[in-house]
Amino acid sequence: MEIISEIAGMRRRIAALPRPIGFVPTMGALHAGHLALASAARSACASVVVSLFVNPLQFAPHEDLARYPRDLAGDCAKLEVVGTTLLFAPDAAQMYPPGFMTSVEVGAMGGRYEGVARPTHFRGVATVVAKLLAIVTPDRLYLGQKDAQQTAILRRMVTDLGFATQVEIVPTVREADGVAMSSRNVYLSAEERREAVSLHRALVTLRDRLQEGASKAEAIEEASAKLGSLARLEYLDVVDAQSFDALDALRPPAFVIGAARFGQTRLLDNLWIQK
């Protein structure tokens, strides 16, 4: 696996890669969920490019940019195993040189749920992914289902801005107890980690009760009761899979979504309802 840190060098190397190119954007601290994306790209593409960039634009001033987990050596070893062709690992000065001022606005879809909790987050994500797509020019972009709202926004951005890239969504990878894999799970204390599974349990309850014909209000009330004592619920809902508009009943394709804090760590999860 070759590691490149400069945009100009990346563009030269991309021009020589066999196509199709599969691309996986990450912020590092890689776990099995990220590796599932790279493996999916490896199985369908001649070349696999992964980016590793802790993007400052998607962190608010009070958030955890400085303490976000970083492990370049460990990440490189994991990516080698799954057959990554190129790792693009720029620094902030390379991605956002002096005078950088352009951003991608994501519209109403970015102003609800995660957009309420983190008002600048999706603008930062869309901006960096748009720039990465312009640099890597992949044939396929691989995203994880765990960040369902983010994937919906990026899919819309790819369509709206005319990127010649096919978006592929890879199912969430979970721990044995059902907790969705996330780089932020390392922040959980042992007790918080034991209770974190209750978010997944709440989502399963919400889905099941909706499928059984319960009203949305009744289903959310029952689902909320499944959360552990340490959980501070932020939202539970059912939304249209493409628009992320709230639904009054379960009408697939849809997501059942939820977010809760366990101590200082904010976790989010979802269930995909295809039919």
Secondary structure, DSSP 8 states (H G I E B T S, - for coil): -EEE--HHHHHHHHHTS-SSEEEEEE-S---HHHHHHHHHHHHH-SEEEEEE---GGGS-TTS-TTTS---HHHHHHHHHHTT-SEEE---HHHHS-TT--------GGGGSTHHHHSTTHHHHHHHHHHHHHHHH--SEEEEETTSHHHHHHHHHHHHHTT-S-EEEEE---B-TTS-B--GGGGGS-HHHHHHHHHHHHHHHHHHHHHHTT--HHHHHHHHHTTS-TTEEEEEEEEEETTT--B-SS--SSEEEEEEEEETTEEEEEEEEE--
